[in-house]
Amino acid sequence: MTKTSTKSTPKATTTVNMTPKSTKSTPTTTRTPMTTSIPGECISAINLTESWRGDYKGSAIRPVNGSLNCDTKQMIQQGRPWFRFSGAAGNRLLDSCRSLPGHSCGTVLGMWSNDVMPIATGESRVIDAYAAYSATCYAWTQKLNVMKCSERQYDYIYKYLGDDHCHLGFCGMV
């Protein structure tokens, strides 16, 4: 009798390379919140909260002390700090003249600006702010530095760069 070999031959195996061919990342369903650092100027900015800043109808509302507001002089005396509008003052500088009459925003000449504001967080730019009186929207022009503080729509701070002229005051709006 002839003996048959029961020796088995190994089966062929296939190796699959699991390393991706490109360095392109694949999207995941887990989202990590973006953390953007807030510029230091945004943290230390002072808040303008007075309700009379939102009076751009010429109601002659005066600040609590009864005298007309002079932001420009006060900002220079305080070392030109960064400031923001908040609370009853609104959340940003008035963005149109709206036939801003005299004796609005607690002052004689209310200031506003329709210049393009910064878009990216931390971006700053110098803009023109205009003082309006009666039918004259451009009675006076002063410079402001504006910085975007976060991704929120109207999260801006401002810094007065102009001269000491009274009575000019910043009008706020929502």
Secondary structure by P-SEA (a helix, b strand, c coil): cbbbbccccccbbbbbbccccccbbbbbcccccbbbbcccccccccccccccccccccccccccccccccaaaaaaaacccbbbbcccccccccccccccccccccccbbbbbcccccccccbbbbbbbbbbcccccccbbbbbbbbbccccccbbbbbbcccccccbbbbbcc
